[in-house]
Each structure stands twice: as C-alpha cells, then as structure tokens.
Amino acid sequence: MSTTDCEQQGTGWGILEDLPGDPMIWVLIFSELVAFGLFLGAFTVARAIHPAVFATGQAVLDSNLAGLNTVVLVTSGWAAARATKAARTCEKQASRRWLLTAMALGGLFIAIKLTEYAEEIGRGIGLETSPFFTLYFLLTGFHLLHVCLGIVILAVVCRRADISGVETGAAFWHMVDLVWIVMFPILYLLR
C-alpha cells in the first residue's frame, strides 16, 4: 500500500476540515455535548434545590464500581487512540486489534454498569425513588446508550480500518469518554 492510500483528502468543510475524521461526526459530537451539558445542568440545579435528597442518593451509589468503570473507559479510549495511530501509518491489522480492544473494554463498561444497576434495583431503587435517582438513571442510561452506539460505530469502521473511518469512530468514542469523565465526579463524588 502506498503512502498516498493513507492520506486524507480535504472535505471542503472549512474549520471542521482540520478536525480528525468525518466533519459530520463533529456536528453530532457537539450536539451530544450540548445534550449532556443540559442534563448535567439540570442535575446541578436539582441538587441545589434538594441537597439532602441528593446527598442521600449519592451515599447509596457504588463509587468503587463507577471508579473501575472510569479506568475501563479511559483505557478503552487509549486503545482507540492507538487504533488511530496505527491507521495513520497504514497498519490496518494493528488498527483492527486496537479497535477490538476498545470495543471489548466498552463491553466490560456495559457489564459493570449493568451490575451496578442490578444492585440498585435489587435494593428497590428505581427511576421514581427520588429526583436524584430519576436524573441518575436518565443520565447514566443516556450515556450507556452512547457507549453501545460507540461500540457499533467502532465495529463498522473496524472492517475497513481506513484513516478517516478510524478517526471518525475514535472521535465519537473519545466524546463518550469525556462525558463519563465529567459525569463520574458530579454523580458520585461531589457533595
């Protein structure tokens, strides 16, 4: 494969052209960040209105599982970055291995989050338990859907493992990482 096969062509998207991957993924990423920002803003306002309810809810959460999930997701983001690096040097097999690693770690994140949900539901906690848990389940559930979507995106780009596809998938995956890194302390640690 020649190096020209690994070069990206300009897209004509102006400022978005300088970002890695397809410019449309950045439109999606920015809109998703706004949605998560609004959710987190609502959470913060609700916590200010009901501080005791939120403190009680946070005390029930398993911050150890959430901390483990943070390590898992950040490691998965690192694997996606390694996949991007491999794709940029036309190492498609290495890129695919790194993408598979990122997907496997994403699957582990899902398993850990479902375990956490099962523990909470087993204790009788649900969407209607309190305003804290309504927002907690909505926020973490919305994020979990994005993890699932991210795994699908990584699986799709894994087939060809071309630069643009891998950069596009990795950009979305890093957005999922970033959102969790912001959510984790807000939901589990900040009082």
Order of alpha helices (4+ residues) and beta strands (2+ residues): alpha-alpha-alpha-alpha-alpha-alpha
